[in-house]
Amino acid sequence: MSRIRVIVIFCFFLVLFISVCPLSAQRAVGSGRLGGKVLDGDGDPIAGATVKVRIMAVVNEKRAGYEISTTSDAKGKWKMLGLVSGWADVTASAPGFTSFTHKVEISQVYEDMHLNFKLKKDTSFQDALANLGPDPLAALSGYVEEGNQLYKQRRFEDAVTAYKKFEEERPDQHLIHYYLGICYQQMEQLDAAQAEFEKVVEGFQKEGAAESGQVRSQVLFTLAELLAEQGKREEALEYFRASHDADPYNEKVAYNLGDLCFALQRGEEAVEYLNRAVDIRPSWADPYLKLGYVYLNLENFSQAGESFRKYLDLNPDAPEKAEVKDILEDLKNK
């Protein structure tokens, strides 16, 4: 079977697995082994990092998916044993760092696989404030600025206290619930975060709401991301679309909307939004890579090849370079 066919089949079943199959509490045992290290950007070990493996495998002639996890030791080392054959997403994450995922094929023939991770410092929590643009509330009260400083120091519980003091002082300022929401999100209190974000959306609907399209888009985008992380994909899609409507020239929103459409097996819609991201920012490589896989899944091989080539033109040192080149080689036979 050609590599193209394998990838198309894998994309289909991975999307199907994520959409409809709960992870089994019981799993078959094989002889595959994975191991490696989790390091920071300076090459120092990260102790206590979580390494999670999600595998799609065929067990007893039935397709099944399961998830297992482990943690790294003081030297950043981790190991998993007894893995069955199949495609797997292997994700490393640690507090204060951005998670990273490797896609690998686990084999019983080549039992040992060494997989290292180098995680970058997570600055996305700061972006959640910065993406609002000039702070619309800081000028109204010292409590907001105090909360912002505590938030940047990752003192999220203290930031909540400061923001709540502002809420008591100015209950008419519904945007404060966004600040509270991103704190709860960082504290992994996701239900509380969702409730706060929804209060902001309700505020947008009130007569005379003055927030700019950029601010509205960012709030809606953050809520959509949160819902997607919780597996509430149809709800997330609704808010991603609303975010795009509020700021149709935001390439990040268009890209994520296209990515979610692909995960929901809405290939044509995915193409539409990913191309929108390309139109807004032609020099951004990532949408071309995603478009390549979408077109592969749609069996539009000419467009897939064009997208993959453009991706490599824009990102010649991409970590996926070898894989993309192999796909392009297989596409010559299409």
QUIKA-V674883 format. One record per helix or strand of 3 or more residues. SS is the DSSP state (H for helix, E for strand). FROM is the first residue (numbers start at 1). LEN is the number of residues. Records with the same first field share a line. If there is no record, write none. Layout:
SS=FROM-LEN / FROM-LEN
This chain:
H=3-18 / 124-7 / 138-3 / 142-11 / 156-14 / 176-11 / 190-15 / 213-17 / 233-14 / 251-13 / 267-14 / 286-12 / 301-14 / 321-11
E=32-9 / 50-10 / 62-10 / 77-7 / 86-8 / 100-7 / 112-3 / 117-3
